[in-house]
Amino acid sequence: LLKSGQRICGSGAALGTAPIVQNKAYFQVSIQQNGIWGIGVATRSAVLNSVPVTANCWVLREDGQIAANGELLGKIDEPIEEGDCIVSIRFLKR
């Protein structure tokens, strides 16, 4: 559920319509409530009606896992909690 174009609540996902220019993306997200979530990029073929999304996506998950197409690439050391503001996630094409 998208509220006022600013907040995603409940179950679901948002997918932008603009392409990522220069192979870079920047996100700033405030965690207002604990739960299952992910922040990342996906192709239009990603299935967004089930969480967690595992195919055709690159994502940071609520447990700190960093995954690409369902494969665990790493994990951040600090826990992400309610009230935290994630200020910099960058996806760079290699």
Contacts in CASP RR format, 6 or more apart in sequence:
PFRMAT RR
TARGET T0000
AUTHOR 0000-0000-0000
METHOD contacts of the structure
MODEL  1
LLKSGQRICGSGAALGTAPIVQNKAYFQVSIQQNGIWGIGVATRSAVLNS
VPVTANCWVLREDGQIAANGELLGKIDEPIEEGDCIVSIRFLKR
1 8 0 8 1.000
1 9 0 8 1.000
1 10 0 8 1.000
1 12 0 8 1.000
2 8 0 8 1.000
2 14 0 8 1.000
3 9 0 8 1.000
7 32 0 8 1.000
8 14 0 8 1.000
11 51 0 8 1.000
12 48 0 8 1.000
12 49 0 8 1.000
12 51 0 8 1.000
13 48 0 8 1.000
13 49 0 8 1.000
13 51 0 8 1.000
13 53 0 8 1.000
15 42 0 8 1.000
15 44 0 8 1.000
15 46 0 8 1.000
15 48 0 8 1.000
20 41 0 8 1.000
20 91 0 8 1.000
23 92 0 8 1.000
23 93 0 8 1.000
24 90 0 8 1.000
24 91 0 8 1.000
24 92 0 8 1.000
25 40 0 8 1.000
25 41 0 8 1.000
25 89 0 8 1.000
25 90 0 8 1.000
25 91 0 8 1.000
26 88 0 8 1.000
26 89 0 8 1.000
26 90 0 8 1.000
27 39 0 8 1.000
27 40 0 8 1.000
27 86 0 8 1.000
27 88 0 8 1.000
27 89 0 8 1.000
28 85 0 8 1.000
28 86 0 8 1.000
28 87 0 8 1.000
28 88 0 8 1.000
29 39 0 8 1.000
29 85 0 8 1.000
29 86 0 8 1.000
29 89 0 8 1.000
30 83 0 8 1.000
30 84 0 8 1.000
30 85 0 8 1.000
30 86 0 8 1.000
31 37 0 8 1.000
31 80 0 8 1.000
31 81 0 8 1.000
31 82 0 8 1.000
31 83 0 8 1.000
31 84 0 8 1.000
31 85 0 8 1.000
31 86 0 8 1.000
32 82 0 8 1.000
32 83 0 8 1.000
33 82 0 8 1.000
34 62 0 8 1.000
34 81 0 8 1.000
34 82 0 8 1.000
35 62 0 8 1.000
36 51 0 8 1.000
36 52 0 8 1.000
36 61 0 8 1.000
36 62 0 8 1.000
37 51 0 8 1.000
37 61 0 8 1.000
37 62 0 8 1.000
38 52 0 8 1.000
38 53 0 8 1.000
38 59 0 8 1.000
38 60 0 8 1.000
38 61 0 8 1.000
38 62 0 8 1.000
39 59 0 8 1.000
39 60 0 8 1.000
39 86 0 8 1.000
39 89 0 8 1.000
40 57 0 8 1.000
40 58 0 8 1.000
40 59 0 8 1.000
40 60 0 8 1.000
40 89 0 8 1.000
40 91 0 8 1.000
41 57 0 8 1.000
41 58 0 8 1.000
41 59 0 8 1.000
41 91 0 8 1.000
42 48 0 8 1.000
42 53 0 8 1.000
42 56 0 8 1.000
42 57 0 8 1.000
42 58 0 8 1.000
42 59 0 8 1.000
43 56 0 8 1.000
43 57 0 8 1.000
45 55 0 8 1.000
45 56 0 8 1.000
46 53 0 8 1.000
46 55 0 8 1.000
46 56 0 8 1.000
46 57 0 8 1.000
47 53 0 8 1.000
47 55 0 8 1.000
52 59 0 8 1.000
52 61 0 8 1.000
53 59 0 8 1.000
54 67 0 8 1.000
54 69 0 8 1.000
54 70 0 8 1.000
55 69 0 8 1.000
55 70 0 8 1.000
56 69 0 8 1.000
57 67 0 8 1.000
57 68 0 8 1.000
57 69 0 8 1.000
57 70 0 8 1.000
58 67 0 8 1.000
58 68 0 8 1.000
58 69 0 8 1.000
58 91 0 8 1.000
59 66 0 8 1.000
59 67 0 8 1.000
59 68 0 8 1.000
60 66 0 8 1.000
60 76 0 8 1.000
60 86 0 8 1.000
60 89 0 8 1.000
61 67 0 8 1.000
62 80 0 8 1.000
63 75 0 8 1.000
64 75 0 8 1.000
64 76 0 8 1.000
64 79 0 8 1.000
64 80 0 8 1.000
65 72 0 8 1.000
65 74 0 8 1.000
65 75 0 8 1.000
66 72 0 8 1.000
66 73 0 8 1.000
66 74 0 8 1.000
66 75 0 8 1.000
66 76 0 8 1.000
67 73 0 8 1.000
67 74 0 8 1.000
80 86 0 8 1.000
END
